[in-house]
Amino acid sequence: MPPNVATRTDGPSSWFEALPPVTKLYMCLLVGATLGYSLQLLSPAAMALLWDRVVHKFEVWRLITNFMFLGPFGLHFFFMLLFLHNYGVALEVGTFTGRTADYVWVYVFAMLIILGYSFLGYMQWVPALVGPFNAEPIIHTVLFVWSRNFAEQSVSIYGLFKLQAFYLPFAMLALSMIMGASPIPSLTGIVIGHLYHFMSSIIPRAGGHNYIGTPQWLKNAVARSGIGTVNPAEVTWASGP
C-alpha cells in the first residue's frame, strides 16, 4: 500500500476538511462522476473523449469530462483514489505549499499533453494510444512527480515489499503488466511526469530556462478563485475603470 501522508484527524468530516483544495476538488469530481454513473444519472458515453463529437458536434465538455471518470466503484477505483489522496496531498502541502497555481499547472499541463496527442491520433498522424477516459494517466503523472520530489522516501507496494519512491512509478508499471492490465496509463504518466519534472526542475537547476512555467493567466485565475494560496506578487490584477 502507498504511504499514508495525509494528516490524521478525528473523523471523516475533519479528514475531508483538512484535505488541500486541489486534491480535494479532483477527488470529489472523480467520486461524483462514478456515483452519477452508478445511479444511472451520468452516461460514460457522454463524458468520453470522442473527437468526432468534439469537432463536428462541438461537444467541447468532453475535453474536460474525460479526465473525471475512473470507471465503476471497485478495487481499481479505490486504489487510484488512494494514490491520488496520498501522493497528491503530499505534493500539494509539501512541494507546492503556497503555490497552488503551480500545482494546478501540473494537472493542466498533463491534460494538454494528453489532449494534444489524442488529437494527433484522431488525425492518424501518430499511433492512437490515448483512450476515451484519462483520469488514470493524470493520477500516474501526479505519482511520478511525487516520486521525484520525495525520491529517497521508502514506500511499500501493497504491503508486499519496500522500495525507494524514485522507483515506484516503474514498479506500478510492472505490476500493471503482470496483472494483465494495460500499461498505457502508467506509461503515459511516466512520460508526462518526466517531461514536466525535467523541464520545470532539472533544466532550471542546470542554469537553463523553465519553458513550461505556470502561465500568468492561470495564476490570475487561481488567485481570483480564492482556492489555495498564490503569491500576490505573481498576480496581475486587472485595473479598474
C-alpha positions in Angstrom: 0.0 0.0 0.0 1.2 3.6 -0.6 2.3 5.5 2.5 -0.4 7.5 4.4 1.0 11.0 4.1 -2.3 12.8 5.0 -2.7 14.3 8.4 -4.7 12.1 10.8 -7.9 13.7 12.0 -10.7 12.9 14.4 -13.2 11.6 11.8 -14.4 11.7 8.2 -15.6 15.2 8.3 -12.4 16.6 9.8 -10.4 14.5 7.4 -12.3 15.9 4.4 -12.0 19.5 5.7 -8.2 19.0 6.1 -7.6 18.0 2.5 -5.8 20.6 0.4 -8.2 22.2 -2.1 -6.9 21.0 -5.5 -6.6 17.3 -4.4 -10.0 17.6 -2.7 -11.6 19.0 -5.8 -10.3 16.4 -8.1 -11.2 13.6 -5.7 -14.7 14.9 -5.5 -15.0 15.1 -9.3 -13.9 11.5 -9.6 -16.2 10.2 -6.9 -19.1 12.4 -8.2 -18.7 11.1 -11.8 -18.6 7.4 -10.7 -21.5 7.9 -8.3 -23.5 9.6 -11.0 -22.8 6.6 -13.3 -23.7 4.1 -10.5 -27.1 5.9 -10.0 -27.6 6.0 -13.8 -27.6 9.8 -13.7 -24.5 10.1 -15.9 -23.6 8.2 -19.1 -19.9 7.4 -19.7 -20.6 7.8 -23.4 -21.4 11.5 -22.7 -18.1 12.0 -20.9 -15.8 10.2 -23.2 -13.2 11.9 -25.3 -14.7 11.4 -28.8 -13.1 13.7 -31.3 -15.8 13.3 -33.9 -18.3 14.6 -31.4 -16.0 17.4 -30.3 -15.1 18.5 -33.8 -18.4 18.1 -35.6 -20.9 18.4 -32.8 -19.0 21.0 -30.7 -19.3 18.9 -27.6 -16.4 20.6 -26.0 -17.2 19.5 -22.5 -15.7 16.2 -23.4 -12.2 17.8 -23.3 -12.7 18.1 -19.6 -15.1 15.3 -18.6 -12.8 12.5 -20.0 -10.5 13.3 -17.1 -13.2 12.9 -14.5 -14.2 9.2 -14.9 -12.2 6.3 -13.4 -14.8 3.6 -14.1 -17.2 1.9 -11.7 -16.7 1.5 -8.0 -14.3 -1.3 -7.2 -10.8 -2.1 -6.2 -9.2 -0.3 -9.2 -11.2 2.8 -8.4 -10.3 2.6 -4.7 -6.6 2.2 -5.3 -6.5 5.0 -7.9 -8.3 7.3 -5.5 -5.9 6.2 -2.7 -2.9 7.0 -4.9 -4.3 10.5 -5.7 -5.0 11.1 -2.0 -1.6 10.1 -0.7 0.7 11.4 -3.3 -1.5 14.4 -4.3 -1.8 15.6 -0.8 2.0 15.2 -0.2 2.8 17.2 -3.2 0.2 19.9 -2.5 1.1 20.5 1.1 4.8 19.8 0.7 6.5 20.7 -2.6 3.7 23.1 -3.8 2.8 24.6 -0.4 1.9 28.3 -1.0 2.0 27.6 -4.8 -1.5 26.4 -5.6 -1.4 27.7 -9.2 1.8 25.8 -9.8 0.2 22.6 -8.6 -2.9 23.2 -10.7 -0.5 23.6 -13.7 0.8 20.1 -13.2 -2.7 18.8 -13.9 -3.4 21.3 -16.8 0.0 20.5 -18.4 -0.7 16.8 -18.3 -4.2 17.3 -19.7 -2.9 19.4 -22.5 -0.3 16.8 -23.5 -2.9 14.1 -23.4 -5.4 16.1 -25.4 -2.8 17.1 -28.0 -1.5 13.6 -28.5 -5.1 12.2 -28.6 -6.0 14.7 -31.4 -2.9 13.8 -33.4 -4.0 10.1 -33.0 -7.5 11.1 -34.2 -5.9 12.7 -37.3 -3.9 9.5 -37.8 -0.6 11.3 -37.6 0.6 9.3 -34.6 -0.5 5.9 -33.2 -3.8 6.2 -31.4 -2.7 5.3 -27.8 -4.9 7.6 -25.8 -8.2 6.2 -24.6 -11.6 7.8 -24.2 -11.1 8.3 -20.4 -7.9 9.7 -19.0 -8.2 10.2 -15.2 -5.8 7.3 -14.6 -2.9 8.8 -16.6 -3.3 12.1 -14.6 -3.0 10.2 -11.3 0.1 8.4 -12.6 1.6 11.8 -13.6 1.0 13.0 -10.0 2.6 9.9 -8.7 5.7 10.3 -10.9 6.1 14.0 -9.9 5.8 13.0 -6.3 8.4 10.2 -6.7 10.9 12.8 -8.0 10.3 15.2 -5.1 10.4 12.5 -2.4 12.9 10.2 -4.2 14.6 8.9 -1.0 11.4 8.1 0.8 10.7 4.4 1.4 7.3 3.1 0.2 5.5 -0.2 0.5 3.9 -1.8 -2.5 0.6 -3.3 -1.4 2.4 -4.4 1.8 4.4 -6.9 -0.2 7.8 -5.2 -0.5 9.5 -1.9 0.0 11.5 0.3 -2.3 12.6 3.9 -2.8 10.0 6.3 -4.0 12.1 7.0 -7.0 11.4 3.6 -8.5 7.7 3.5 -7.6 6.3 4.5 -11.0 8.2 1.8 -12.7 7.1 -0.8 -10.1 3.5 0.2 -10.7 4.0 -0.2 -14.4 5.5 -3.7 -13.9 2.6 -4.7 -11.6 0.1 -3.5 -14.2 1.6 -5.7 -16.8 1.9 -8.7 -14.5 -1.8 -8.4 -13.6 -2.7 -8.2 -17.3 -3.8 -4.5 -17.3 -2.9 -2.1 -20.0 0.5 -0.4 -19.4 -0.6 2.7 -21.3 -1.9 4.7 -18.4 1.2 4.1 -16.3 3.5 4.8 -19.3 1.6 8.0 -20.1 2.0 9.2 -16.6 5.7 8.4 -16.5 6.4 10.2 -19.8 4.4 13.3 -18.9 5.7 13.3 -15.4 9.3 13.0 -16.6 8.7 15.8 -19.2 7.3 18.1 -16.5 10.0 17.4 -14.0 12.8 17.6 -16.5 11.7 20.9 -17.9 10.5 22.6 -14.7 13.2 21.4 -12.3 16.2 19.7 -13.9 16.9 22.2 -16.7 16.5 25.3 -14.4 18.8 23.8 -11.8 21.4 23.4 -14.5 21.1 27.1 -15.4 18.5 26.8 -18.1 15.2 28.4 -18.5 11.9 26.9 -17.4 9.9 26.9 -20.6 6.8 25.4 -19.0 6.4 27.8 -16.1 2.9 28.3 -14.8 1.1 30.7 -17.2 0.2 34.1 -15.9 -3.5 33.6 -16.8 -3.6 30.5 -14.6 -2.0 32.3 -11.6 -4.6 35.1 -12.0 -7.5 32.7 -12.3 -6.4 30.7 -9.2 -5.9 33.9 -7.2 -9.4 35.2 -8.2 -11.0 31.9 -7.4 -9.8 32.1 -3.8 -8.7 28.5 -3.9 -5.4 27.8 -2.1 -2.6 30.2 -1.9 -0.9 32.3 -4.6 1.9 34.8 -4.1 0.3 38.2 -4.6 3.5 39.4 -6.3 2.9 36.9 -9.1 -0.7 38.0 -9.8 -1.7 40.6 -12.4 -4.9 42.3 -11.3 -7.0 44.0 -13.9 -7.0 47.7 -13.4 -10.4 49.3 -12.7 -12.1 51.9 -14.9 
